[in-house]
């Protein structure tokens, strides 16, 4: 199982802040209007003989109706992935660009939306992430994003996040 920590999460944002912000900006330009796209690149694991894969979730909002297309552990050269990419007019080069931007930011996933969520690393079944806000934290948001569990404000526009998995801790296991 992969292992990470809050300490590593903070060290990465300190070392790669510009690359993380660039990732957010470039990704926003790649996602078509009225779509939210979540993508995670799962690396190959030779110990368990697991090939590299991609998790992809596409949410389309048209005429107040929401359509979700999602699948996990997609083969990078598979037909299912290619069909899903066509929905947002992406191709293999788009995936290469996103993967390169993630690697440069030392991250593994990204999802656009009201706020951008960038996954830093899996730890067990949980995920350490950054929540990048479009507006600086106001007083109300400071209360929401300082909940002593899932969120820890890092600065006025970045919130550290830990999302627990099906098993294991549901709050930051290393809060202090």
Secondary structure, DSSP 8 states (H G I E B T S, - for coil): -----HHHHHHHHHHHHHHHHHHHHHHHHHS-TTEEEEEEEE--BTTTTB--EEEEEEEEEETTEEEEEEEEEE-TT-HHHHHHHHHTT--HHHHHHHHHHHHHTT--EEE-SSSEEEEEEEETTEEEEEEE-SS---HHHHHHT--SSSEEE-SSSEEEEEE--SSS-SS-TT--
